[in-house]
Amino acid sequence: MTFVHLHNHTQYSLLDGACRVDKMIAMAKEYGMPAVAMTDHGNMFGTIDFYTRAKKEGIKPIIGIETYIVNGELDDPESKRDVRHHLVLLAKSLKGYKNLIKLSSYAYLDGFYYKPRISKSLLQKYSEDIICLSACLKGEIPQLLLKGKENEAKTAVEFFKETFPDRFYLEIQDHGIDEERIVQPMIIKLAEETNTPLVVTNDCHYLKKEDADAHDVLLCIQTGKSLSDTNRMKYNTNQLYFKTEEEMRKLFPQHEEAYANTLKIADEIDCELDYNDFLFPHIDHPPEFTDHSEYLKHLCYTSAKTRYPEITEEIKQRIDYELSVIHKMGYEAYFLIVKDFIDAARRMDVPVGPGRGSAVGSIVSYLLGITQIEPLKYGLFFERFLNPDRIGMPDIDIDFCAEGRSKIIDYVIEKYGRESVAQIITFGTLGAKSVIKDVARVLDLPASVANEITKLIPSTPKITLDKALKQSKEFAAKMAEDDMKASILTYSLVLEGLVRQIGIHAAGVVIGPSDLSNYVPLASNNQKNGELSVLVQYEGRWLDDLKMLKMDFLGLKTLTLIKKTVDLIKKSQGIDVDIDNADITDQKSYELLSNGQTDGIFQFESDGMKKYLCALKPNVFEDLIAMVALYRPGPMQFIDSFINRKHGREPITFAHPLTENALRETYGVTVYQEQVMQIAREMGGLSGAEADTLRKAISKKKLKTMEMLKVKFVEGSSQNGVAPHIIEKIWSDWLDFANYAFNKSHAAAYAYVSFQTAYLKAHYPVEFMAALLSLEQDPTKITNFIDECKSMGIEVLPPNINTSDSEFEVQSSKICSYRNCSGLCLRHSNRK
């Protein structure tokens, strides 16, 4: 005796489904059900989330969708008048899953009209290895029967049976709804007359019976109505919950076969997702090279001859090591693809940042021109980027000039094809504060009262209502004040975490080897400017697991500032400034930073940073790297010690001489994750891969992995003559350090952008300030920058219609503009 739920709406049925995926799977497991289905309205948003969690819990995941289907063709304008009927589709195999992907993609890209729709002809084309259920009351067959159109209902049954031979079932449901009681015997009779198997389902929209009222509130959030509105959308039942087998068997006790068919369907399903191979787009290599590997090696060593005065043994070993890891992981194509669009950006005169993230630690990235920071010089580790012991998709995020970013996306689309490139979906959820506000509105509570409540919820990351009740006595007391607030809390606890709306990842782009709908479902989303964006239906966090190529193309305004400054210098002085090769030892730049003259300087503009820079008096690039890493909540507490040690006001100490090599540049203060890795290698004898695994385990608090590596670290340190109490002290410090550790590779790249802006401001102040003013849209900031010009002795002229440009320009070492802010210019220029 067993039963499987085949018709369930999770949080991905936006503002309708309240079955949280994790909780639904846990409940299926608790009820002893061997499998469970996910059939969200019109989309596959949660498929990988659902599949992964179910597999982990030992429950068979049944991937499905409750699609919207029309009788007309999608390209026929008249089809927009067709009634959208519901239809449940379940993937029987990997082929069936891929057909669901196609259907869902077409529904959005070709069939979207209020809802994503498919046609019957499309269903016929992609029906292989899909099991079809006739759906709820809103299915075509129940609707025809309710209208007395028995013959048309039979015709519809025959169509679905022909489309899904031996894979079509008539659903019977009983939620206590009047229309269901009318149509149930008609469906059962139709099944007998057409020899069509029955299957019992519950149209699950929430998990527990007591959640029905909360779900009613959710529908009000969806429709913008209040609970007191008698003319609103409402399900007239409290039976749409995830019932036990015993509860389900009370509904149709005379139809045992309809229950057995739930298990039969579950047993027939054998859908193992196959994302074993990397789904990189195709990229060519010159014919004289046998493969990508040989070509990549050629590019690296050719570049090394120009990047280095001499290719030392250390450099050669690092290049060969990185190439071997890249080859082992099969990532050659990835690096060539990234190099290609970065080269294209430079050809189009779109500035590219020196790098960001852990990719800056790769010498291959440096030699290919993907990054501009030499990793050996600054002690950056490749394993922080690619760990040979942990195969996962590489992650190279790129900063482009904000004004030129769209050109790069256009280039990628043109090169690989529109159908192979898409943006990435995001999901906005009902958080602790937002769900309280939404529920309060539905219950007609004034916004001012809702704000009083939410102000009592701690503003800490990942705060939940449960945590807030424990952390804030005031919040707990407020929610217990009266029945209204207690109801708000009750409903909010059920709805918290559900998906409220979809959005578009600000920078993420997916590039596939061919039409993306061969691999992942696609959706569409209207932008504010009326443009239609194509999105991958899966969140970015799942795309790495699917081995899809995901790139973050970020727009960095500072790169636009640098380019504009360089252009102004060329225009006003005729000088070509090679800012990518600025003298990193330039003392004039460090003097500017030491004096706190950092308005407009990347990362260093805040008053707090100015104060610390004045105290630090940075005179080497490593100081700037450290300040980028330290000036954040958490590590900020160590800045004073860092400054005092630099200037000899505090002794520089090391826990053991074997830590000095790693900590010398930061005066004995542990600042970077890479320093932990270096000590683990040099003192504890861990490999580079093990050191990175340890770093990640400490940051993620993976206790089992930490304990395993601690044994090796202790053994290695002991063999190197380190006393047990020192080993334990270092280990203990690392556990605290995990709360504020920073990636040195990223800090180094961003410190370089900071230095570039300081260099330009120090040597070309008029052009720098003119560029800064031109890019600023905030009148208050423009006022501040004009004050800064005055303090620097730069004259800002009143606008002159004969000589002024549309932006701030440099004329005879002075700044002038003809903009809406001209009154500001005039007012400031007349100040005495």
C-alpha positions in Angstrom: 0.0 0.0 0.0 1.5 3.3 -1.0 0.6 6.5 -2.8 2.6 9.2 -4.7 1.6 12.8 -5.0 1.7 13.7 -8.7 0.2 17.2 -8.8 2.1 19.7 -6.6 2.7 23.5 -6.7 5.8 24.7 -5.0 7.0 28.2 -4.2 8.0 28.4 -7.9 4.3 28.7 -8.8 4.6 32.4 -8.1 2.4 33.7 -5.3 0.1 30.6 -5.7 2.2 27.6 -4.6 3.1 27.5 -0.9 4.7 24.1 -0.9 8.3 24.9 0.0 10.4 22.4 -2.0 12.5 21.3 1.0 9.6 20.9 3.3 7.5 19.0 0.7 10.3 16.5 0.1 10.7 16.1 3.9 7.0 15.5 4.2 7.0 12.9 1.4 9.8 11.2 3.2 8.0 11.3 6.5 4.9 9.8 4.9 6.9 7.0 3.5 6.2 8.0 -0.1 8.9 6.7 -2.5 8.6 9.6 -5.0 7.0 13.0 -5.4 6.3 15.3 -8.3 6.8 19.0 -9.0 4.2 20.5 -11.4 4.4 24.2 -11.2 2.2 26.6 -13.2 3.8 27.1 -16.7 7.4 27.0 -15.6 10.4 24.8 -14.6 12.1 27.4 -12.4 12.6 25.1 -9.5 13.6 21.9 -11.3 17.2 21.6 -10.3 16.5 22.7 -6.7 13.8 20.1 -6.5 15.8 17.3 -8.2 18.9 17.9 -6.1 17.1 18.0 -2.8 15.0 14.9 -3.6 18.0 12.9 -4.6 19.8 13.9 -1.5 16.9 12.7 0.6 16.5 9.4 -1.2 13.2 10.4 -2.8 12.6 9.9 -6.5 12.1 13.3 -8.1 9.3 13.4 -10.8 10.0 16.5 -12.9 6.9 18.0 -14.3 4.9 21.1 -15.2 1.3 22.1 -15.2 1.3 23.8 -18.6 -1.2 26.2 -20.2 -2.5 24.8 -23.5 -4.7 26.3 -26.2 -6.3 24.8 -29.2 -5.2 27.3 -31.8 -1.7 27.9 -33.2 0.6 30.2 -31.3 1.3 32.3 -34.3 -2.4 32.8 -35.0 -3.6 36.1 -33.4 -7.0 34.5 -32.8 -5.4 32.0 -30.4 -5.1 34.8 -27.9 -8.9 34.4 -27.5 -8.6 30.7 -26.8 -9.3 29.5 -23.3 -6.0 28.5 -21.5 -6.6 25.0 -20.2 -4.4 23.2 -17.7 -2.5 20.0 -18.5 0.0 18.1 -16.3 3.1 16.8 -18.0 5.7 14.5 -16.3 9.1 13.6 -17.7 9.4 9.8 -18.0 13.1 9.9 -19.0 15.9 12.2 -19.9 14.3 12.5 -23.4 11.1 13.5 -21.7 12.9 16.1 -19.6 14.4 17.6 -22.7 11.0 17.7 -24.4 9.6 19.5 -21.3 12.4 22.0 -21.7 11.5 22.6 -25.3 7.8 23.0 -24.5 8.4 25.4 -21.6 10.8 27.5 -23.7 8.4 27.8 -26.6 5.6 28.6 -24.1 7.5 31.7 -23.0 9.3 32.7 -26.2 6.5 32.1 -28.7 3.3 31.6 -26.7 3.4 34.1 -23.9 0.1 36.0 -23.6 -0.6 36.8 -19.9 0.7 33.2 -19.3 3.2 31.0 -21.1 1.1 28.9 -23.5 1.7 25.9 -25.7 -0.4 24.6 -28.6 -1.6 21.1 -29.3 0.6 20.8 -32.4 3.6 21.7 -30.3 2.6 19.1 -27.7 2.5 16.5 -30.4 5.9 17.4 -31.6 7.5 17.1 -28.2 5.4 14.3 -26.6 7.9 11.5 -26.6 8.6 10.0 -23.1 6.2 12.4 -21.4 3.4 11.1 -19.2 0.2 13.3 -19.4 -2.5 13.8 -16.8 -5.7 15.6 -17.6 -5.2 18.1 -14.7 -7.7 19.8 -12.3 -11.1 21.4 -13.0 -9.3 23.9 -15.3 -8.3 21.1 -17.6 -9.9 20.9 -21.0 -11.7 17.6 -20.4 -13.4 18.6 -17.1 -14.4 21.9 -18.6 -16.0 20.2 -21.6 -17.9 17.8 -19.4 -19.2 20.6 -17.1 -20.5 22.3 -20.3 -22.3 19.1 -21.3 -20.0 18.5 -24.3 -19.4 14.8 -23.8 -18.6 14.1 -27.4 -16.0 16.8 -27.5 -14.6 15.5 -24.3 -14.2 12.1 -25.9 -12.5 13.6 -28.9 -10.1 15.4 -26.5 -9.4 12.1 -24.7 -8.6 10.4 -28.0 -6.3 13.2 -29.0 -4.3 12.9 -25.8 -4.2 9.1 -26.0 -2.9 9.2 -29.5 -0.3 11.9 -28.5 0.7 9.9 -25.4 0.1 6.2 -26.2 -0.2 4.3 -22.9 0.9 7.5 -21.1 -2.3 9.4 -20.7 -4.4 9.4 -17.5 -7.6 11.0 -16.4 -7.2 12.7 -13.1 -9.8 12.5 -10.4 -9.7 14.9 -7.5 -11.9 15.7 -4.5 -11.3 18.9 -2.6 -14.9 19.4 -1.6 -15.6 21.8 -4.5 -19.2 21.6 -5.9 -18.0 21.4 -9.5 -15.7 18.5 -8.7 -18.6 16.6 -7.3 -20.5 17.1 -10.5 -17.7 16.2 -12.8 -16.2 13.2 -10.9 -18.7 10.6 -12.0 -18.6 12.0 -15.5 -14.8 11.6 -15.7 -15.0 8.0 -14.3 -17.7 7.2 -16.8 -15.6 8.7 -19.6 -12.6 6.6 -18.5 -14.6 3.4 -18.8 -16.0 4.3 -22.2 -12.6 5.2 -23.6 -10.7 2.6 -21.7 -8.5 5.3 -20.2 -6.7 4.7 -16.8 -7.6 6.9 -13.9 -5.2 8.4 -11.4 -6.0 10.1 -8.1 -4.3 13.4 -7.3 -4.6 16.2 -4.9 -4.0 19.7 -6.3 -1.5 20.5 -3.6 -0.9 24.3 -3.1 0.2 24.2 0.5 1.5 21.6 2.9 -0.9 21.5 5.9 -4.6 21.9 6.2 -4.1 24.7 8.7 -2.1 26.6 6.0 -5.2 27.2 3.9 -5.9 30.7 5.4 -2.2 31.7 4.8 -2.6 30.5 1.2 -5.7 32.7 0.9 -3.5 35.6 2.0 -0.9 34.7 -0.6 -3.5 34.9 -3.3 -4.4 38.4 -2.1 -0.7 39.3 -2.3 -0.7 38.0 -5.9 -3.8 39.9 -6.9 -3.2 43.1 -4.9 -6.5 42.6 -3.0 -7.2 42.7 0.7 -8.8 39.8 2.6 -11.9 41.8 3.3 -12.6 42.2 -0.4 -15.6 39.9 -1.2 -15.0 40.2 -4.9 -11.5 38.7 -5.0 -9.9 35.5 -6.3 -10.4 32.7 -3.8 -10.2 28.9 -3.6 -13.4 27.7 -1.9 -11.7 24.8 -0.1 -9.2 24.0 2.6 -8.3 20.7 1.0 -5.4 21.7 -1.3 -2.8 20.3 1.0 -0.2 17.6 1.0 -2.3 14.8 2.4 -1.2 11.5 3.9 -1.9 8.3 2.0 -4.7 7.5 4.5 -6.4 10.8 3.9 -6.1 10.3 0.1 -7.6 6.8 0.2 -10.8 8.1 1.9 -11.6 10.1 -1.3 -12.2 7.3 -3.9 -12.1 4.0 -2.0 -13.9 2.2 -4.8 -11.1 3.0 -7.3 -8.1 1.2 -6.0 -6.6 1.1 -9.5 -6.5 5.0 -9.5 -4.2 4.8 -6.4 -2.1 2.0 -7.8 -1.5 4.1 -10.9 0.3 6.8 -8.9 2.9 4.1 -8.0 2.8 2.7 -11.5 3.6 6.1 -13.0 6.4 6.7 -10.4 7.9 3.3 -11.2 7.8 4.0 -14.9 9.8 7.2 -14.5 13.5 6.8 -14.9 14.8 10.4 -15.4 18.4 10.8 -14.5 19.6 14.3 -15.5 22.8 14.1 -17.7 25.0 17.2 -17.3 28.3 15.3 -17.2 30.0 17.2 -20.0 31.0 20.8 -20.0 28.6 22.8 -22.2 31.1 25.3 -23.6 30.3 27.1 -26.9 32.5 26.1 -29.9 35.6 28.1 -30.4 38.2 27.4 -33.1 41.9 27.2 -32.8 44.4 27.8 -35.7 44.8 24.8 -37.9 48.5 24.5 -37.2 47.7 23.4 -33.6 46.3 19.9 -33.0 43.9 21.0 -30.2 43.0 23.7 -27.7 45.6 22.5 -25.2 48.5 22.9 -27.6 47.2 26.3 -28.7 46.7 27.6 -25.1 50.3 26.6 -24.2 51.6 28.4 -27.3 49.7 31.6 -26.3 51.0 31.4 -22.8 54.7 31.0 -23.7 54.5 33.5 -26.5 53.1 36.1 -24.1 55.6 35.2 -21.4 58.4 36.3 -23.6 57.0 39.8 -23.6 55.6 39.8 -20.1 58.8 38.8 -18.4 62.4 39.8 -19.1 63.4 36.2 -18.5 61.3 33.0 -18.2 62.8 31.7 -14.9 62.3 28.1 -13.7 59.7 29.4 -11.2 57.7 31.0 -13.9 58.0 27.9 -16.2 56.9 25.6 -13.4 53.9 27.8 -12.6 52.8 28.0 -16.2 53.2 24.2 -16.7 51.4 23.4 -13.5 48.4 25.6 -14.2 48.2 24.3 -17.8 48.3 20.7 -16.5 45.4 21.4 -14.1 43.4 23.2 -16.8 44.0 20.3 -19.1 43.0 17.7 -16.4 39.8 19.6 -15.9 39.1 20.2 -19.6 38.9 24.0 -19.3 41.1 25.0 -22.2 38.1 26.2 -24.3 36.9 28.2 -21.3 40.1 30.3 -21.2 40.1 30.7 -25.0 36.5 31.9 -25.0 37.2 34.5 -22.2 40.4 35.7 -23.9 38.4 36.1 -27.2 35.8 38.5 -25.9 38.4 40.5 -23.8 40.5 40.9 -26.9 37.4 42.0 -28.7 36.7 44.6 -26.0 40.1 46.1 -26.4 39.7 46.1 -30.2 36.5 48.1 -29.7 38.3 50.4 -27.3 36.1 49.2 -24.4 38.3 49.4 -21.2 38.7 46.1 -19.3 39.5 45.9 -15.6 42.7 44.4 -14.4 40.7 41.5 -13.0 38.4 40.6 -10.1 38.1 37.6 -7.8 40.3 34.6 -7.5 41.1 34.4 -11.3 43.7 37.1 -10.6 45.8 34.4 -9.0 46.3 32.6 -12.3 49.4 33.1 -14.3 47.6 31.7 -17.4 44.9 34.4 -17.0 47.7 37.0 -16.7 49.5 35.8 -19.8 46.3 35.6 -21.8 45.5 39.2 -20.9 42.4 38.2 -19.0 44.0 39.8 -15.9 46.7 42.4 -15.4 48.2 41.5 -12.0 51.4 39.4 -12.0 50.5 36.6 -9.5 54.0 35.5 -8.5 55.0 39.0 -7.5 52.2 39.4 -5.0 52.0 35.8 -3.7 48.7 34.9 -5.3 47.7 31.3 -5.5 46.2 29.5 -8.5 44.5 26.9 -6.2 42.4 29.7 -4.8 40.9 29.9 -8.3 41.1 26.3 -9.5 41.6 23.5 -7.0 42.8 20.4 -8.7 41.2 18.3 -6.0 37.8 19.8 -6.5 36.6 19.9 -10.1 34.1 22.7 -10.5 33.3 25.3 -13.1 35.9 28.1 -13.3 34.5 31.5 -12.4 36.1 34.5 -14.2 34.1 37.7 -13.7 35.1 40.7 -15.8 34.7 44.4 -15.2 34.1 46.5 -18.3 33.7 50.2 -18.8 30.1 50.8 -17.8 29.3 52.6 -21.1 30.8 49.9 -23.2 29.5 46.7 -21.5 26.6 46.4 -23.8 29.0 46.2 -26.8 30.6 43.1 -25.4 27.3 41.4 -24.9 26.4 42.3 -28.5 29.7 40.8 -29.6 29.1 37.6 -27.8 25.6 37.3 -29.3 26.9 38.0 -32.8 29.7 35.5 -32.4 27.8 32.6 -30.9 24.2 33.3 -32.1 21.2 34.8 -30.4 19.8 31.4 -29.6 23.0 30.4 -27.7 23.1 33.4 -25.4 20.7 34.4 -22.6 20.6 36.3 -19.3 20.0 34.6 -16.0 16.8 34.7 -13.9 16.7 35.7 -10.3 14.0 35.2 -7.7 12.9 37.8 -5.3 11.5 36.1 -2.2 9.2 37.1 0.7 11.8 38.0 3.3 11.2 38.5 7.0 10.4 42.2 6.7 8.7 42.2 3.3 6.3 39.3 4.2 5.2 41.1 7.3 4.4 44.2 5.2 2.6 42.3 2.6 0.5 40.3 5.0 -0.3 43.5 7.0 -1.5 45.2 3.9 -3.8 42.2 3.0 -5.3 42.4 6.5 -5.9 46.2 6.0 -3.4 47.2 8.6 -2.0 50.7 8.0 1.5 50.9 6.6 2.7 52.9 9.5 1.8 50.1 11.9 3.5 47.5 9.6 6.6 49.7 9.7 6.6 49.8 13.5 6.6 46.0 13.4 9.4 45.6 10.9 11.6 48.1 12.6 11.9 45.6 15.5 13.2 42.9 13.2 17.1 42.9 13.4 18.7 44.0 10.1 21.2 41.2 10.0 22.0 39.1 6.9 19.7 36.1 6.3 17.4 37.1 9.2 14.3 35.0 9.4 11.2 35.4 11.5 12.1 32.5 13.8 15.5 34.1 14.4 13.9 37.5 14.9 11.6 36.1 17.6 14.6 34.7 19.4 16.9 37.7 18.9 14.4 40.6 19.5 12.3 40.5 22.7 10.6 43.7 21.5 9.5 42.0 18.2 8.3 38.9 20.0 6.3 41.1 22.4 4.8 43.2 19.6 3.6 40.1 17.7 1.8 38.9 20.9 0.1 42.2 21.6 -3.3 41.3 20.0 -5.0 38.8 17.7 -4.4 40.8 14.6 -0.6 40.8 15.0 -0.7 37.2 16.1 -2.5 36.4 12.8 0.1 38.4 10.8 2.9 36.4 12.4 1.1 33.0 11.8 0.5 33.8 8.1 3.9 35.2 7.6 5.7 32.2 9.1 4.0 30.0 6.4 4.6 32.4 3.5 8.2 33.5 4.4 10.7 32.4 1.8 8.2 32.0 -1.0 9.1 33.5 -4.4 7.4 36.9 -4.9 8.7 37.8 -8.4 11.3 37.1 -11.0 14.1 39.4 -12.1 17.2 39.5 -14.2 20.7 39.0 -12.9 22.5 42.3 -13.2 25.6 40.9 -14.9 25.1 37.2 -15.6 25.1 35.8 -19.1 25.0 32.2 -20.2 26.6 31.0 -23.4 25.8 27.6 -24.8 27.2 25.3 -27.5 24.0 25.7 -29.6 20.4 26.6 -29.0 20.2 26.9 -25.2 16.7 25.3 -25.2 18.5 22.1 -26.0 19.9 22.1 -22.5 17.9 24.4 -20.2 14.4 25.9 -20.2 14.1 29.5 -21.3 11.8 32.3 -20.2 11.2 35.9 -21.2 10.8 39.1 -19.2 9.8 42.5 -20.3 12.2 45.3 -19.4 11.2 48.8 -18.3 12.3 50.1 -21.7 9.9 47.7 -23.4 12.6 45.3 -24.6 12.1 41.6 -24.2 14.9 39.7 -22.5 15.5 36.0 -22.9 16.4 34.3 -19.6 17.5 30.9 -18.5 14.8 29.6 -16.1 17.4 28.2 -13.7 19.1 30.4 -11.1 22.8 31.0 -11.5 23.7 28.9 -8.5 22.5 25.8 -10.4 24.2 26.5 -13.7 27.6 25.6 -12.4 26.2 22.2 -11.4 24.9 21.8 -15.0 28.3 22.7 -16.3 27.0 25.7 -18.3 29.3 28.5 -19.2 28.1 31.5 -17.0 29.9 34.8 -17.2 29.4 37.9 -15.2 29.9 41.0 -17.5 30.0 43.8 -14.9 29.9 47.5 -15.7 32.4 49.5 -13.6 32.0 53.3 -13.7 35.6 53.8 -12.6 36.8 52.3 -15.9 34.7 54.9 -17.7 36.3 57.6 -15.6 39.8 56.4 -16.4 39.1 56.3 -20.1 37.5 59.7 -20.1 40.5 61.1 -18.2 43.0 59.6 -20.6 41.0 60.9 -23.6 40.9 64.4 -22.1 44.7 64.3 -21.5 45.2 63.4 -25.2 42.8 66.2 -26.3 44.2 68.9 -24.0 47.9 68.1 -23.9 48.5 65.7 -26.8 49.9 63.1 -24.4 49.2 59.4 -24.7 49.0 58.0 -21.2 49.5 54.2 -20.9 47.5 53.8 -17.8 47.6 50.0 -17.8 51.4 50.3 -17.3 51.5 53.2 -14.8 54.6 53.2 -12.5 53.4 51.4 -9.4 56.1 53.0 -7.4 55.1 56.6 -8.3 55.6 58.6 -5.1 53.4 61.5 -6.2 50.4 59.1 -6.2 51.2 57.8 -2.8 51.5 61.4 -1.4 48.1 62.2 -2.7 46.7 59.1 -1.0 48.6 59.8 2.2 47.1 63.3 2.3 43.6 61.9 2.1 42.9 63.7 -1.2 40.8 60.7 -2.4 37.6 62.2 -3.7 37.0 60.3 -6.9 39.6 57.6 -6.0 38.2 54.1 -6.4 37.5 52.3 -3.1 39.2 55.1 -1.1 36.6 57.9 -1.1 34.9 57.5 2.3 35.7 59.8 5.2 36.8 56.7 7.3 39.2 55.5 4.6 40.6 59.0 4.2 41.4 59.1 8.0 43.1 55.7 7.8 45.1 56.6 4.7 46.4 59.8 6.4 47.5 57.7 9.4 49.0 54.9 7.3 51.0 57.0 4.8 51.0 54.2 2.2 54.2 54.1 0.2 54.1 50.7 -1.5 51.4 49.0 -3.5 51.0 46.2 -0.9 49.7 48.8 1.6 46.9 49.6 -0.8 46.0 45.9 -1.3 45.8 45.6 2.5 43.6 48.6 2.9 41.1 47.3 0.3 40.9 44.1 2.3 40.9 45.6 5.8 38.4 48.4 5.3 35.3 46.3 5.9 33.1 45.3 8.9 35.1 42.8 10.9 38.7 43.2 9.8 38.4 47.0 10.3 39.3 46.3 14.0 42.9 45.4 12.9 43.6 48.6 10.9 45.0 50.5 13.8 47.4 47.7 14.7 48.4 47.4 11.0 49.2 51.1 10.9 51.1 51.1 14.2 53.2 48.1 13.2 54.1 49.8 9.9 55.4 52.9 11.7 57.1 51.0 14.5 54.7 52.1 17.2 53.8 48.5 17.9 56.1 45.5 17.7 55.8 43.2 14.7 55.4 39.7 16.0 54.9 36.3 14.5 53.5 33.2 16.1 56.4 31.2 14.7 59.3 31.9 12.3 57.6 29.7 9.7 54.7 32.2 9.5 56.9 35.2 8.8 57.2 34.6 5.1 53.4 34.7 4.7 52.8 37.6 7.1 55.8 39.9 6.6 54.1 42.2 4.1 51.2 42.9 6.4 53.4 43.4 9.5 52.4 40.2 11.1 48.6 40.9 10.8 46.7 38.1 9.0 44.7 39.9 6.3 44.2 37.5 3.4 42.8 34.0 2.8 45.9 33.3 0.8 48.1 33.8 3.9 46.2 31.0 5.7 46.9 28.9 2.6 50.6 29.8 2.6 51.1 29.0 6.2 49.2 25.7 5.8 51.6 24.8 3.0 54.9 26.1 4.4 54.4 25.2 8.1 51.9 22.3 7.9 53.1 20.6 4.7 49.7 20.7 3.0 49.6 20.7 -0.8 48.2 23.8 -2.6 44.9 22.0 -3.2 44.7 20.8 0.4 45.4 24.3 1.6 42.6 25.7 -0.5 40.2 23.0 0.7 41.1 24.0 4.3 40.5 27.6 3.5 37.1 26.8 2.1 36.2 24.4 5.0 37.1 27.1 7.6 35.1 29.8 5.8 32.1 27.4 5.4 32.6 25.9 8.8 32.7 22.4 7.4 33.7 20.7 10.6 34.4 17.2 9.2 36.7 18.5 6.5 38.4 20.8 9.0 39.1 18.0 11.5 40.5 15.8 8.7 42.9 18.4 7.5 43.8 19.6 11.0 45.3 16.1 11.6 47.6 16.6 8.6 48.4 20.2 9.6 49.3 19.2 13.1 51.5 16.4 11.9 53.3 18.5 9.3 53.8 21.4 11.7 55.1 19.1 14.4 57.6 17.6 12.0 58.8 21.1 11.3 59.5 21.6 15.0 56.5 23.7 15.9 55.3 23.4 19.5 51.8 22.0 20.1 50.5 25.1 21.9 51.6 27.3 19.0 49.9 25.0 16.4 46.7 25.1 18.5 46.9 28.9 18.8 47.4 29.4 15.0 44.5 27.0 14.4 42.2 28.8 16.8 43.1 32.2 15.3 42.2 30.8 11.9 38.7 29.9 13.1 38.1 33.5 14.1 39.8 34.8 11.0 37.1 33.0 8.9 34.6 35.7 9.8 36.6 38.4 8.0 39.1 36.8 5.7 39.4 38.4 2.3 40.6 37.2 -1.1 44.0 38.8 -1.8 43.7 38.3 -5.6 40.6 40.4 -5.7 42.0 43.0 -3.3 45.2 43.3 -5.5 43.2 43.9 -8.7 40.9 46.5 -7.1 43.9 48.2 -5.4 45.4 48.6 -8.8 42.3 50.4 -10.1 42.6 52.6 -7.0 46.2 53.3 -7.9 45.4 54.1 -11.5 42.8 56.7 -10.4 45.3 58.2 -7.9 48.0 58.3 -10.5 45.7 60.3 -12.9 44.5 62.6 -10.2 48.1 63.3 -9.0 49.6 63.9 -12.4 46.7 65.2 -14.5 44.4 66.7 -11.9 42.5 69.1 -14.2 41.6 66.3 -16.7 40.8 63.9 -13.9 38.4 66.3 -12.2 36.8 67.3 -15.5 36.1 63.6 -16.3 34.8 63.1 -12.7 32.4 66.0 -13.1 31.3 64.9 -16.5 30.2 61.4 -15.2 28.5 62.6 -12.1 24.7 63.1 -12.2 24.1 64.0 -8.6 24.0 67.8 -8.2 25.1 67.5 -4.6 28.2 65.5 -5.5 28.9 67.9 -8.4 28.9 70.8 -5.9 31.4 68.8 -3.7 33.6 68.0 -6.6 33.7 71.7 -7.6 34.7 72.5 -4.1 37.5 69.9 -4.4 38.6 71.6 -7.6 38.9 74.9 -5.7 40.9 73.3 -2.9 43.3 71.9 -5.6 43.7 75.3 -7.2 41.7 74.3 -10.3 39.5 77.0 -11.8 36.0 76.0 -12.9 34.9 78.6 -15.4 31.3 79.7 -15.9 29.8 78.3 -19.1 30.5 80.0 -22.4 28.1 79.2 -25.2 30.9 79.8 -27.7 33.6 77.6 -26.1 31.8 75.2 -23.8 31.0 71.6 -24.6 28.1 69.5 -23.5 30.3 68.0 -20.8 33.0 69.3 -18.5 36.0 70.1 -20.7 39.6 71.3 -20.2 40.5 74.6 -21.7 43.9 76.2 -20.9 44.3 74.1 -17.7 40.8 75.2 -16.6 37.5 73.4 -16.5 34.3 74.6 -18.2 31.0 73.1 -19.1 27.6 73.9 -20.7 25.2 71.7 -18.7 22.1 72.0 -16.6 24.4 72.5 -13.6 25.9 75.6 -15.2 24.4 77.6 -12.3 26.6 75.6 -10.0 29.6 76.3 -12.0 28.9 80.0 -12.1 28.1 80.2 -8.4 31.3 78.4 -7.5 33.5 80.3 -9.9 32.4 83.6 -8.3 33.2 82.5 -4.8 36.0 84.5 -3.1 
